Amino acid sequence: MGSITDTTIDYSVHPRVNSTDPFTPRPRPVKPAHVIGSDVEAIQIAETLAASFKVGAALRDREGLLPIAELDAYSQSGLWSINVPKAYGGPEVSYATLAKVIAIIAAADPAIAQITQNHLAIVATVDLDGTPEQKKLFFGWALEGIRYGNAFSELKSKTVADFETKVVHDGDEVIVDGEKFYTTGALLAHIVPIVGVDETGQGYLVFADRDATGLTVTNNWSSFGQRTTASGSVKIENVRVPKARALKVTSFDHPTVGGPVSQIIQSAIDVGIARGTIDDTIEFVSKYSRPWIDSGKATAGEDLFTIAQIGDLKIKLHAAEALLEIAGHAIDAARANPTLETVSEATIKTGESKVLTTEIAILSTNKLFELAGARSTLAEHGLDRHWRNARVHTLHDPVRWKFYHVGNYYLNGVHPPRHAWN
């Protein structure tokens, strides 16, 4: 279960979340990251890393410790470049495999899995919108082990898609000004891609150095869940970046897999949360829980009602996992042949997946305590992190709208909207 242990912690080595103290940018890797050779190898490496990440997950959550060493190992493993195209030296694994990788990591520590999300989505955006020169540069950085954070969402804008951050063209440079929040990965990144719009309303993704003059990343993420993602804020004041690093974003103006790629990673994190929770539930019931007095059984694991509930959770988990894989293959097909029909199919399948993964994440984290009993709520076990993580992460985009878009597609033939939240 990765229970909390009494460990003396050196906070100079393990900085804490929501400290708001200045945080020195992480050094760039001294050697290139491993390049993964196949889908099978990607899953094997994810399983190896997950085993080590699980060990300290409860402790990191309780103490709010940023996963510094874990993230370095993760990005050097090659898993952060698995969607770099083969033409540029990358593995270009199936998106079904990418989703499996994220789910494996999330089952061990969903905060670490979420830090990957924006990086992989940005790599996909480069594939869709980058010039050949930009692809060579940005894919090359990813293969070297450079981590991309994000400065995307804004806290004060009217909707998530209204961007007040401005991009001004100035000769061979662009100047960016704005303020961002929910900037998962930015604190521990080497490069912070910033979303902004120019005077015409055209959107750009501007790749700024983490230590660029005028760029301030604040460690002020105070949520009760996904605590160690460091999803705080970024202030951008007159940040100058070479124009060659300003990627013009047009992938939502026509059918592309930009939205489904972003969404399938979110869905994979939720299925990972559910899987890790169910595993911990089974372990706790087997080792620690007492049989209920009316059951007449010698152990909690023999309780008929508990057995049936575990069966229900497993069935729903496997259904969510199956639809996650179906969505991944639909994204692969749409990426190979991007038409309105194939992209809509990928969007709908990913939306269906998001519904099931959200539901099993919330259900399993509630059932954990019901089935494991009162002693499972003791702080020494750290199991409350599962519910907190599920509740917070599933808020990324409302599944109530997934039902609508899916129904409208099948009933009325209305193609779903194209944006990063769908």
N, C-alpha and C positions, 0 to 999 in steps of 0.2 A: 504493500500500500504506500510505501514511501513515507511512513509516519515520521513525525517530528522527533528529533533527538536532541538531547542537551549538548550543544556544541558551542564552544567559545568562538565568537565571530570577530574577525578583524575587519572593522567597517572601512578602514582605509583601502583594503583590498577588495571588499565587497560593498560598494556604495549602495545606499538605500533609495527606494522610490520616494517621490514627492518630498525631496529634501530642499528643492529650489536653490541649492548651492550651485555655483559655477561647476560645470563638468567639462573636463579637458577632452577634446575629441580623441577618439581611439586611433592609435597608429595604424597606418596601412600595413597589410601583410608583407612580411619580408620575403616570402616565396609564393609563387602562384598556387592557387587552389588546385586540388585534384580535379581531373576531368573524368566524369563518369562515362563508362563505355556502353551501358545498356540499361534497359528498364529493370531487369532483374538485379543488377548491381545497385541501382538507385534504391530499391526496396531493402536490399540487404544492409546497405549503409545506414538507412533510416532506422532499421530495427536495432542496429548496434548502438547508434547514438541515443535512441529512445531509452534503451536500458540504462545508460548512464545519466540521462536527464531526469529520469523518474526518481532516482535516489535522493536528490535534494529538493524535489519540487515542493513538498509540503513546507520544508524549512524556509525556502526562498519566499514562498507566499506569506508565511507567518511574519517573517522579519522584513519583508519588502526588499529583498536583496536582488539587485540587478544581475542577470545571468551573463556576466562578462566572459568568463572562461568558456562557458557552454556555447555562447554565440560565436566565439572565435573558432571553436572546434567545428561547429555547424557550418559556418560559411567556408571554412577550408576543406570541408568534406567533399565538395563538389555539388551538393544538393541545391545550392543557390544559383546554379547555372543550368539546371536540367531542362529549361525551356529555351535555351539559346539554340538557334538553328544550326543544323549540321554544316550548312554552307559557311558559317562563321566559326567553325571549330567546336560547336557545342554538341551535347547529347541529343537534343530535340526529342525527349521522351514523350510518350503519349500523355495527354492531359488526364486520362484515367489513372495512369501511373503517378503523375504529379499529385493528384488528389489522394491517392493511397499513401504517398510519402508524407503529406501534411497530416493526414489522419493518424498515422503511426506516431509522429512527433507529438501531436496534440494529445494523444492518449497518455503520454508521459508527462508533458507540461504544455498546456495550450497557450500559455503566454509566449513561450519560445516559438511555437508554431505561428502565432499571429505576427510576430516580428518579421517573419519571412514574407508575409502576405503582400505587402506593398512592393517589396523588391521584385518578386516574381511577376506581379501585375505590371510593374514598370518595364521589365524585360519584354513582356508581351506587347506593351505599347510601343516600345522601340521597334519591334518586329513589324507592327502594323503601320507606324507613322514615320519612322526614321528614314533619312536619306541614306544612301549607301555609305557615305563617310561617317554619319552618325552611328549607324549600325556597327561598323567596324570598331569605332571608339568605345561605344557603350557596352557592346557585347564583349569586347576585349577586356574591359574593366571587370565585368562580372566573372569572366573566366579566370582573372587574376585573383579573385577573392575579395574584390571591392564590394562593400555593402551599400545598397541604396536605401535610404530612409524615405520619408515623404513629408512634404509640406503641402497638403492637398485641401483638407476640409477646413472650414472657417466656423467659428463659434457664433459670430454675430450676424451672419448673412441671413437673408429671409428664408432660403431653402439650402439644402446641401449642394445644389447645383449653381447657386448664385455666388460668383467669385468677385470679391472686391479687391483682390490683389492685382496690382497693375504692372504691366510689362511695357517699358518704353524703349524703343529702338534708338540707339545712339552710335552710329557708325558701325564698327566691328564688334560692338558690345550691346547687351541689353541691360537695362537697369530695372530692378524689381523692388517693389515696396508693398508691404502688406503684413497681415498677422494671421497665423494659423493655429488650429487646435486639433486634437486627435491625431497627432503626428507620430504614429507608431513607427518605431525604428529610427527616427531622426537622431535621437540622443546618442545612439551607439553606431551610427552610420559613418561612412567615409565620404559619401556624396549625398546631398539632400536635394532631390528633384522638387521644384516648386511649381505649383500650378498657378497661372495668372493669365490675364487677358490684356491685349493691347487696346489702342484707342478705337479699333474697328470692331472689337468684341471677339477677335480671334483668340482661341485658347492656345497656350504654350506650356510645355513642361521644360523648365529651366534647370539644368543640372549644376547646382552650386556646390563648391567644396564645403565640407562641414565646418571648416575653420575660416570661411570667407569673411572679410571685413563687412560688418553690418548684419551678419546672420547670428542670431542669439537663440539657442535652444534651451528651454527651461524645463527642468525635471519636476513638473508640477501635476502629474497625473494622480488624482486622489480617489479614483473609483474603488468600490469595495470588491470588484472582480477584475480578472485579468490584470492584477496589480503590477506585475513585473514586466509589462510591455513598455513601460516608460512613455506612454502615449500622451505626452504633455503638449507644450506649445512652442511655436517658432515665431520669432519676430524678425521681419525682413525690412531693413532700413537702408535704402540706396545701395543695394547689393549689385555689384557689377559682375557680369558673367560674359565670356566670349559668345558672340552670336552663334557660333558653330555648335554651342551646347544648348541652344534654345530649340527644342523639338516642337514643331507645329503639329498640334493634335487635331486630326480630322476624322479619326476612326469611328466617331459616333455620328458622323454626317451621312454615312452609308453603311450597309450591312457588313459588320465585322464581328469577330468573337471577343472584342474588348470587354463587354459587359459580362458575358458568361464566364470568361476566364477569372475575372475579379470575384464573381459570385461562387464559383466552384471551390475556390480556396476557402472562402468563409464557410461553406457547407462542409468541407472536409474537417475544418477545425471543430465544428459542432459534433460531427460524428465521432471524432477523436475524444472529445469531452465525454460523450455518452459511453464509448467503449471503455475508457479508463474508469469511469464511475461504476459501470456494471461489474467490471473485474474486481474493483475494491469492495463492492457490495457482496459479491460471492465469497471473497476471501474473509471478510469480516463476519458474515453469517456463519461460515464454516469454522472459524477459529474462536470467536468471542461471544457471539449472541447466545442467549438462553432460549430454550423452547418455551412457548407460551403455555401457561398452566392448563388451559383447556384442550391442548392438542393431544395430550397423552403420549407425546413422543419424547425420546431420550435426548435428542439434539435439535437445534433450531433448523438444521438443514433437512430434517425429516418432516417439518411442518407442511401439510398439504397446501395451505394457502400461500406460503412462501415459495414453495416449488412452482406453483402455477404462475405466480407473479414474476419469478425469474424467467420462466418460459416465455411469458408475454414480452418482457423487456428484450430478450434475445431475438425473438421473432421480429419485433419492430426495428431493432438495431440492424439485423441482417437485411431487412427491406430497405432501410435507409442506405446501407452500404451498397446494395445492388443498384439502386437508382443513382447513387453518386458515380458508380462506374459507367452506367448508361449515359449519364450526362457528359462524362469525360470523353467517351467515344463520339458523342454527338458534336462536341467541340472540335475534336480532331477532324471529323468529316466537314464541318463548316469552315475550318481553317484551310483545308485543302481545296474547297470549292465554295467560296463565300458568296452566296446568293441570299436574297431576302428569305427564301424558303428554308435553306439550311441553317442560316443564322437564327431565324425564329425558332426552329426546332431545337437548336442548341440552347437558346434562351429559355424556352419552355421546360425542357428536360432539366436544366439546371435549377429553374424555379421550383419544379416539383421536388427535386432533391432537397432544396433549401427548406421546404415545408417539413419534410419527414425528418431531416437532421435536427431542425429546431425542436420539433415535438419530442423526439427521443432524448435529446439533451436535457430538456426541461423535465420530462417525465422521469428519466432515470435518476436525476439528481434529487428529485423529491422522494422517489421510492427508496433510495439508499437509506434514509433515516427511518422510514416506516418499517422496512424489512430488517434492518440491522439493530434497531432498538435504541433506547435512550442513551446507552453508553457510547454509541457511535458519534454523539454530539460533543463528547469531551474534547477539549482543546488539544490534548496530547496526540490525537489521531489526525488532526488537520483536515478532516473530511469535508468540512463546510466549504472549503475552497472549490469543490466541484460545483455546488449549487451557485455560488457567487460567480464563478467563471461562466457557467452556462447562462445565467440570467443576464449578465453584462454583454457577453459576446453576441448572443442572439438578438440584441437590440440594434445590431449594425444596420439592418434594413428591415422594415416591417413585413413579416410573412403574410399579414392580412392582405397585402397587395399582391402577393404571389397567387393566392387563390383567385383573385379577380382577373389577373392577366391570363392565367391558365384557362379559366372558364371562358373568358371572352375569346380566346384563341380557338378553342374547340367548338364552342357554341356558335359564335358569330364570325369566325374567320378573321378576327382582328389581330394583326401582328403586334407583338409586345413592343413597348418603347425601348429605345437604345440609350443606355447610360450605364455608368459604373455600378449602380445599385440594382441592376436588373440583368 
